[in-house]
Amino acid sequence: MDLNNYEPWDLKYDISHFIVPRLRMYIEKVEKDEIMTIPNWVKNQNESSNKDELRQEWINILNQMMVPFHFNIAPTDYTHLSPDDLEKQKAQGLKYFAEYFEHLWD
């Protein structure tokens, strides 16, 4: 494997450039109901919700997952947030990504 010499020093950016387009496409497919990916934990927590409500909850979580990665490649998109709010959103997104990584499937 031939890695660029800079890659280990900028790994979070390289990872973000890999994740953002794929997570964006995944979210679009969930939004269009082209793939069914509502994890069981969403279903179990919301027994009375219908499929569209469950899918929307999952989309909201996926969008929050996007924030820390998207910020790394487009920080100017987040200048409207206070530093505290930005840090909270990034932390929540990373928490969701780690917690629900195994649910990113078709």
N, C-alpha and C positions, 0 to 999 in steps of 0.2 A: 504494500500500500504506500503510495507516494503522497505524503501530506506536505502542504506548504509549511515552511519554517515558522510562519506567524500563527498558524492555526492553534497551537496549544495556548498561546497568549490571548487569543481572541475567541476562545471556544464558545462562550455564551452567545456571541454574535453569529458564529457559524451554525450553531444549533438552532438559533432563532430563525435564521434564513431558511433552514430546512423545515422547521415546524410550521411557520406561519402560512405558507401557501397550502400545505396539506391539511392543516386544521381548518383553514378558511373553506377549502373545498368540501371537507367533511361536514362542516356546519351548513353549507349551502345544500348539500344532499339531504341532511336531516330536515332542514326547513321546507324543502320541496317534497318531503315524505318519500324520497327515492330509496332510502334505506331505513330500516327499523332498528333503532339502537337505543331505545329507552331502557336503561338499566333496571334490574329488578328492585334495587333500593329506592328508585324514584317511584316505581309502582307500589311498593310496600308502604311507603310513607304517605301515599296519596291514594288510598284505595277508592275513594269516592270520585276522583278526578277522571275526566274522559281522556281519550288518547291525545287529543289536540292540546289539552292543558299539560299533560305529562311531557309531550314533545317540547312545548314551549319552556317548561322548567329546565329540561335538559339543554336546550339551546341557550338559555340564559347562563347556565353553568359553563357551557363550552365557550361562550363569548367572554366570560370572566377568565377562563384559562388562557385565552388569546392575549390578554393585556400584557403580561410581563414579557412575552416573546416579541410581540409587535412593538412594544416600547423600545426594545433593544435595537430595532432596525428603523424605527420612525419616531424618535423621541419628541419631535415637534408636534406630533398629533396629540400630545398630552399636556401641552402648555396651559390649557384651560383649567387643569387640576392643581390644587395646592400640593406642595411637596408631601404633606402628611396624607392627603387623600390618595395621591399616586402611590405612595409606599404601601398603603393599606390594600389598594386594588391589586398591586403586583404581588403582595404576600398572599392574598386570597386566591389569585389566579394560580400561583405556584402550588398552594395547598390543594386546590381542586385537581390540578394536573397530576400531582403525586398520588392523591387519594383515588382518583378515578381513571388512572392510566389504563388499567386493564379493561375498562369499559369502552375504549376507543376502537370499536370494531364495527363491522357491517353485519 
